[in-house]
Amino acid sequence: MTTTLTAETFEQTVTGNDIVLVDFWASWCGPCRMFAPVYEQSSASNPDIVYGKVDTEAEQSLAAAANITSIPTLMAFREGILVFSQPGALPAPALEQLVSAVRDLDMDDVRRQVEDAQTAQAAQAAQAAPSTQG
């Protein structure tokens, strides 16, 4: 079963569950309508995963905050960390491969990579900041 996510429920859902997939869609989008039954079927096959849907028409601010530029866009979160984001409707076998890949992630390694990236960004920001010493 899929869950409708809103600006109010998005963060709590993503951070409060181990694995969350999010489908950003709109009713006027043909590829979105084609992907919907594939997504529903996958949700039925994987009851331990939260399958969320964000209607980009109803939740424009949420879609903007997520930098959605093309729909459908599928995002996968594991332990609150974005681990996959890709526009386009996936065929069923590709969606199941994604689910398996997200399940198989070494989250200690993922967290280490996130920390390394944040450290690198902080170092770049410090280098770019004008020196106030003189």
Secondary structure, 3 states (H helix, E strand, C coil): CEEECCCCCHHHHHHCCCEEEEEEECCCCHHHHHHHHHHHHHHHHCCCCEEEEEECCCCHHHHHHCCCCCCCEEEEEECCEEEEEEECCCCHHHHHHHHHHHHHCCHHHHHHHHHHHHHHHHHHHHHHCCCCCC
